[in-house]
Amino acid sequence: MNRLSSLVVVLALAAIGTGLYLWLRPQPEPPVSVVESPPAVAESAEPPAPPPPEPEIQHPIEPPAAETAEPPAAPDITVALTGLLGRDAVLSFFNLDHFIQRTVATVDNLARPHAPPRVWPVNPAQGRFTVDGAAPGERIAAANYNRYRPFVAAVTSVSTEKAAALYKQLYPQFQKAYEDLGYPRGYFNDRLVAVIDTLLATPDPAEPVAVNLPEVKGPKELQRPWVSYEFSDPALESLTSGQKMLLRMGPDNRRALKAKLADFRRQVTHSMAR
C-alpha cells in the first residue's frame, strides 16, 4: 500500500470512529425555542419610572370660605374694575376684551425680552415717545414721563387690599387662563410673584437715560417714528420688557409703581394664604 492509499484509509477510519462516537454518546436534550420578549424581562428587572411630581406651590391662594353649597359667581370684570378705579379710568386705561387672558399673558411676558402690545390688558399711553438732544447723544425727555402720570395716579389710588381681594375672587379664572396659555402644571400666583420680584429689581439709572435708534440694515432705511429706541447702555437694553417699561416711565412713576407692587406682593403671599 502506497502512502496515499494509507492516508485515505486513516482518514476513513477516523471519520467512521467519529461518527460512532457521536452516535453512541448520550444525546443532549433537544433545544428549546426561546421567544424573545425583552419588554417582559425589562419590566421584571426595572419597573417604569414614576411620573414627575407635581410642582410645589410656593404662594397658594386659598379659595374663599364657602358660606353656601354653591360657590359665589365670579364678578363682572367691567363692574369690578369700575368699583375700584371709576368708570372714566376703566374706559381710558383698560382693554376689557378677554381681560383675564390678556392680563395673564402680559404678566408672563413682563419677565421676558418682549411683551407684545397687542395682548396688553391696558391701552398704550397717549402721545409719542420723546427724546432730547441729537444723535448720538439722545436721551429720554423728562416731558415724556408725563404721559404715564394719569395711569400711575389711577393705579396707586386703588386700595391694595380691595385689589387683592378681587384678585382672589377671580383667581380660578386667572389659573385657568394660565394653564390654557401652555402651563398645565404651573401655578399663576407663583409666576405673578416671580414677575413682581423681577420688576422690583429694576435698576434706577442716572437721569436722563441715554437712548439711540438701532441701526437698520436693509434695502430701505426706516424713518422716525417707525423705529423703536433702544437703551444705549447694553446692561439696560438686556433687561426684561417689564423692567424697560418702568425705565421709560421715569424715576417718580417707577418708585410709585414699585411701592404699589411691593404692597400687592405682600397681600398675595401672606394675608391671602391664611
Steps between C-alpha positions, in 0.01 A plus 500: 500500500649831399498810721196654331293185547606480866394865558158439347445194719600692815264789420213259427554315831516833686174615343327171586629511857384855546158412368470200734603718796244762427229241444574293812552785757202624706295744295432847644149624557350652188542876494207700627388775271517830685254770410670833547301726728732782614218713640391228746857451619554873528181550698596236753849649541424873505149635560400803288600838638221672692355820351670821610352647817269797485687831540492625855284812534697779662226759553159332518180697465242354732145482361248723677312340784178349367201644679261298287511176308531693174828688435454874450472612141802682355441875483466678168840642408369837387291545812782384728763727349259791494446452872875524556604773257189677381331483162710767325829340601387154392389620158816706456766255611376144454424263215221288648477259208626164637641694794595194708685335212675825409609556858642151538688514168642845575608409853684200359664715231615777735785277617599422141683707235181601319140568604286548186269803541224319309431281806529769767199542733575875510495753221834651392579841648376797304748701299834408350828402664722810503873558541729795555821566311628378168660171399718353632427681827122454524342453840149435625324835534370578849177618338447143379434384855182710516335257255489236772395711799120460460528120488740486794277733702196281432680179595659633816170647619338155515476325835752218488287289733195535274704428187646189663157384614367531145802311370426223747138486394600478133794268558342183352463689172861620512621147570291355216634761257856422611452130436345575161802718419716187505575437867270212602718422803581860589351718771421854391545670837853361524573645156346833598716526811814412302420768242434758772840416650657559159330838469604600851860425401488761221807723536479877548754641254622856501271742323455577219532153347687477169321339204570452133333385183621152401688455176268380228647274236292448191404636159303789653594720793216525748401850600400630842274439684462154348809376682509427873775648709745281689688570821857595423627315808515127407421406859174695486413372154539140625234548770158336475215669317331595828815652645555708187140624521568624853816675380309681226246626755759700691624489861193643676250274322733204545531552876124533539428182304773308680349593836155387383639175361681426827179563693299275269768230528458497876126454458527201264774321691386538862156625593331318214671168573361466851 
